[in-house]
Amino acid sequence: MGGVGGGGGLELAGGESELDGEAEGVDQLPGLGSEQVGADDLVGSSLTTVERSARVWFDLTALCVVVGVGMQVVINARTPAYFGGSSLGRAANVFAFFTIQSNVIVGVTSALLTVRVARTSMVFAVLRLVGVVAITVTMVIYHLTLAGLVQLDTTGQVANQLQHTVVPLLCLVGWLVLGPRGSVSPRVAALTVLFPLAYMVFTAVRGPLASDWYPYPFADVAALGYLRVAVNAVGIGLLFLALSFGAALLDRRLPGVRPCTVPVGTRGRR
């Protein structure tokens, strides 16, 4: 990759970039490897190779989510054997699955990153990490325990692989290689546990209202009882915390776009 174009305010020293006095207080964006991205490159059409690559990757990820989830909604609406009930009800049931919710979070955060890679809000940082962790868990559990249990036609298999393989790999590789970096603080990692816990509560409350239908056996209150489901929820929450704090450690060492030098949640304290 080529180096960053010239321009006042960007100095290279010892492999690191610093903004001079005129740009003091403006965030920096290191790129992949030794490529450094100045804050001025975020303005207008002056995009670096790294940022262009990141936007294309995130755009592709969001597109795959739309196609995969969209196909699944149509398939369920047209297939009475899926859940029974009306077409609308079958389509709505799609969004009760952890897999689909994980895909949607990945799609939304990826779409936002295509608009602006330099994002530093706490809410976005939490959603981004939730998407990465949740979609990774989805992929691993599916391929270790669920793949091959259900026979699908060609269209169903395409949707299934988009949700459980293509999108997870795009999201995980995108986060590992492109980032953005510098937003995964311990506080952000801790907050990711809210998603699996909220999902388990949602499933437990919704089940009796949906004729005791539960998307997963581990969340089936009718079969297991509330205590066992609560224990399962704690286990899932602990798994999320372990993966999230592991991601926080990795985030400091991986390459990628780094939108800020001030950790998320600390702005305004200087």
C-alpha positions, 0 to 999 in steps of 0.5 A, a space after each residue: 500500500 502506498 504511503 499517505 499523501 503529503 500535507 501540513 500537520 502530518 509528521 512521521 517519526 519512529 514509525 508513528 504519526 503526530 498531528 502538529 499544533 494546527 491540528 491539535 486535539 484532532 483524532 488520528 487514524 493509523 491504518 494497516 501496518 505502517 500506513 498512517 491516516 491523518 484526520 484531514 483524510 476524513 474530510 471530503 473525497 480524500 480517502 486512504 487505501 485503508 479506508 476505501 478497503 474498509 468501506 468496501 468490506 463493510 458494505 459487502 458485509 451489510 449486503 450479505 446480511 440483507 440478502 441472507 435475512 431477506 431470503 429467510 423471511 421470504 422462505 418462512 412466509 411461503 412455507 407453512 411447515 415452518 412454525 405454522 400460522 399465518 404468513 406474517 406470523 411465520 415471517 415475524 418468527 424469523 426475528 426471534 432467532 439469536 442467529 437473525 438478531 446477531 446478523 441484524 446487529 452486524 448488518 446495521 453496524 457495518 452499514 454505519 461504518 460504510 458511512 463513516 469509519 471514524 466512530 467513537 460513541 459508546 453505544 456504537 462501540 458496544 453494538 459493534 462488539 456485540 455483533 462481532 461476539 454474537 455472530 462468532 458464537 453463532 458460527 461456532 455453535 452452528 458448525 459444531 453442533 447443528 450443521 447437517 441436522 436439517 435438510 434444506 433445498 438450494 434456496 434455503 441452503 444459500 440463506 442458511 450459509 449466508 447467515 451462519 458462515 459468510 456473514 460471520 466470516 466477513 464480520 470476524 475477518 473485517 474486525 480482525 484486519 480493519 477494526 476500527 481499533 481503539 474502542 473496545 474498553 473494559 467498560 464496553 466489553 462488560 456491557 456486551 453481556 446485556 445482549 444475551 441476557 436481554 435475548 433470554 428474557 425476551 425469549 422467556 416472555 415471548 414463548 407463552 405468548 407464541 403458543 409455547 414456541 421457543 427458538 432453542 431448546 436451552 431457552 424452552 421454559 415450558 420444557 426446562 422451567 424458569 430456573 434452568 433457563 436462568 442458569 443457561 442465561 448466566 452461562 451464556 452471559 459468562 461466555 460473552 464476557 470471556 469473549 468480549 474481554 478477550 477481544 479487548 485484549 486483542 484490540 490493542 494489538 491488531 492492525 486497522 483503522 484507529 478513529 481516536 487516541 482517546 478511549 471511548 467513554 473518556 472524552 470530556 474528562 481531560 
